[in-house]
Amino acid sequence: MRHNLCVVFCLNIYFAMKQWMLFFLILISLNSVSYSQGKIKKAEESLKKIEKTENTISNPNYDDNNNSEGDFLTEVVGGLFFQIFAYSAYGIAFESPFETEHKGSTAILNKHPYTNTNTGNYSYNWNENSEIFTTTISNHFIFETNKIYGNHLNANMKFLKRLGLEIDYLQLWEETTNSGNDALAIYTVLAKYQRVRTEHFNSWWGLGVAYVDGNINELGFTYGLGAEFFFIRPFSLESNFNQTLINDNSINKFNALLNYHRKQYKFILGYEHLKIGDVGFSNVTGGLGFFFN
């Protein structure tokens, strides 16, 4: 009898250990799959559209005939505040009345920075380096690890002193253990306004669209801000920020660059941070730019 009880007890322990071993194997395999999933895949998943069900709640309509006087007052006051806001917004976005007397209001484009002068992208007086249309083509590599890297190609056009158009192509690659190479590309087009134009500093803002391929294949609204400071010949500091809205998430691009200017060329070295959905990429970047007219 005691022998039979020992056999039953040992069998119960055996089956229990077998079940626990199976559970741990499944858990380990799931963890290894999630761990081996690349950052690009995770970024794409966070950008994918999530269908949401919305419950429509019908609100009763109330008679507002007694509120006609309040509505009239709201329209008058609201209209006044709107005009003040529109006037202020125009001054902030384009040009305030105080700036029209400054030389920067009529600043002229340079063919390229630091050519026979100590000025950057703009000059106050027309000279042999002046131009009405300029284009800068730059290409720089970005590198996070030996498995995550990319290429950034940019065409930046300026014309009529204040206006501009930027076409940007960012390609990322990642080598993963299980799925080979993952790739993601972002195409951006921005219409730009050169907001501040001085001989040593200029800044801009822009609006446009961006397309994300890979497993996303979505078109989104995008906006950007940027500035460049020509602090000492032949160097300049440049920084740009761009955000694209995709579904319920966004793609943020930020860079801080040190440029070395040599005739119609510039050598680029700096830092570029990407946040694609919920996933961040911190990259070292370096490359070459070329000015032509």
Sequence and secondary structure as in RCSB ss.txt:
>XXXX:A:sequence
MRHNLCVVFCLNIYFAMKQWMLFFLILISLNSVSYSQGKIKKAEESLKKIEKTENTISNPNYDDNNNSEGDFLTE
VVGGLFFQIFAYSAYGIAFESPFETEHKGSTAILNKHPYTNTNTGNYSYNWNENSEIFTTTISNHFIFETNKIYG
NHLNANMKFLKRLGLEIDYLQLWEETTNSGNDALAIYTVLAKYQRVRTEHFNSWWGLGVAYVDGNINELGFTYGL
GAEFFFIRPFSLESNFNQTLINDNSINKFNALLNYHRKQYKFILGYEHLKIGDVGFSNVTGGLGFFFN
>XXXX:A:secstr
 HHHHHHHHHHHHHHHHHHHHHHHHHHHHHHHHHHHS HHHHHHHHHS                GGGHHHHHHHH
HHHHHHHHHHHHHHHHHHT  GGGTTSGGGG EEESSTTSSSS  SEESS  TTEESEEEEEEEEEEESSSSEEE
EEEEEEEEETTTEEEEEEEEEEEEEETTTEEEEEEEEEEEEEEEEEE SSEEEEEEEEEEEETTTT EEEEEEEE
EEEEEEETTEEEEEEEEEEEETTEEEEEEEEEEEEEETTEEEEEEEEEEEETTEEEEEEEEEEEEEE 
